[in-house]
Amino acid sequence: MGPLSEIIFLVASYLFGCLNGAYYVGKQLSNQDVRSLGSSNAGARNAGRVFGRSAFIYTVIIDALKTIVPLLTAAFIFDINGVLLYLMGLAVLIGHIWPVQLQFSGGKGVVVYLAVALALVPITLLIVGGTLLIGLRIKRNFIVVGLIALSTIPVVLIVLSKLMLAFLFIIMLLIVILVHRNED
């Protein structure tokens, strides 16, 4: 595959990421921009707070699908793997957080981060879930416990000797943490 094809896959992945579930669900349900309501974030959690449980669920589904579809299509139809596939996951995350059509104001990337893990290394989600359950029994702060749970993905990948993939998840985790820095 040539450099132009790789760039096309990366740009397409970014554009998939720009399909912001919370924004479109908010527009569909009440013709409002979720970014001007609640926490002003175009993510599933804010959509759920502002528009209700069904908005949260629809947003998670949209954001997960927009991540899984390009990654699995690239892997299974175009036989793409390795670094390009990993960079495509990163491009979806960047598109979700900084969508061009929403003036670079999107979500915080948690669902996309988890969906990349689901597409590339689904076993890691068992560790994330277990960590989240145990952590919430100890401390009730969902954001802190959630970010700790998310950090288990690169650790598991290092243990599994998937170092390049671990590096990708470290980069994505740092981005997710940076956009969460103003949360409680």
Secondary structure in CASP SS format (residue, H / E / C, confidence):
PFRMAT SS
TARGET T0000
AUTHOR 0000-0000-0000
METHOD secondary structure of the structure
MODEL  1
M C 1.00
G C 1.00
P H 1.00
L H 1.00
S H 1.00
E H 1.00
I H 1.00
I H 1.00
F H 1.00
L H 1.00
V H 1.00
A H 1.00
S H 1.00
Y H 1.00
L H 1.00
F H 1.00
G H 1.00
C C 1.00
L C 1.00
N C 1.00
G H 1.00
A H 1.00
Y H 1.00
Y H 1.00
V H 1.00
G H 1.00
K H 1.00
Q H 1.00
L H 1.00
S H 1.00
N C 1.00
Q C 1.00
D C 1.00
V H 1.00
R H 1.00
S H 1.00
L C 1.00
G C 1.00
S C 1.00
S C 1.00
N C 1.00
A C 1.00
G C 1.00
A H 1.00
R H 1.00
N H 1.00
A H 1.00
G H 1.00
R H 1.00
V H 1.00
F H 1.00
G C 1.00
R H 1.00
S H 1.00
A H 1.00
F H 1.00
I H 1.00
Y H 1.00
T H 1.00
V H 1.00
I H 1.00
I H 1.00
D H 1.00
A H 1.00
L H 1.00
K H 1.00
T H 1.00
I H 1.00
V H 1.00
P H 1.00
L H 1.00
L H 1.00
T H 1.00
A H 1.00
A H 1.00
F H 1.00
I C 1.00
F C 1.00
D C 1.00
I C 1.00
N C 1.00
G C 1.00
V H 1.00
L H 1.00
L H 1.00
Y H 1.00
L H 1.00
M H 1.00
G H 1.00
L H 1.00
A H 1.00
V H 1.00
L H 1.00
I H 1.00
G H 1.00
H H 1.00
I H 1.00
W C 1.00
P C 1.00
V H 1.00
Q H 1.00
L H 1.00
Q C 1.00
F C 1.00
S C 1.00
G C 1.00
G C 1.00
K C 1.00
G C 1.00
V H 1.00
V H 1.00
V H 1.00
Y H 1.00
L H 1.00
A H 1.00
V H 1.00
A H 1.00
L H 1.00
A H 1.00
L H 1.00
V C 1.00
P C 1.00
I C 1.00
T H 1.00
L H 1.00
L H 1.00
I H 1.00
V H 1.00
G H 1.00
G H 1.00
T H 1.00
L H 1.00
L H 1.00
I H 1.00
G H 1.00
L H 1.00
R H 1.00
I H 1.00
K C 1.00
R C 1.00
N C 1.00
F H 1.00
I H 1.00
V H 1.00
V H 1.00
G H 1.00
L H 1.00
I H 1.00
A H 1.00
L H 1.00
S C 1.00
T H 1.00
I H 1.00
P H 1.00
V H 1.00
V H 1.00
L H 1.00
I H 1.00
V H 1.00
L C 1.00
S C 1.00
K C 1.00
L H 1.00
M H 1.00
L H 1.00
A H 1.00
F H 1.00
L H 1.00
F H 1.00
I H 1.00
I H 1.00
M H 1.00
L H 1.00
L H 1.00
I H 1.00
V H 1.00
I H 1.00
L H 1.00
V H 1.00
H C 1.00
R C 1.00
N C 1.00
E C 1.00
D C 1.00
END
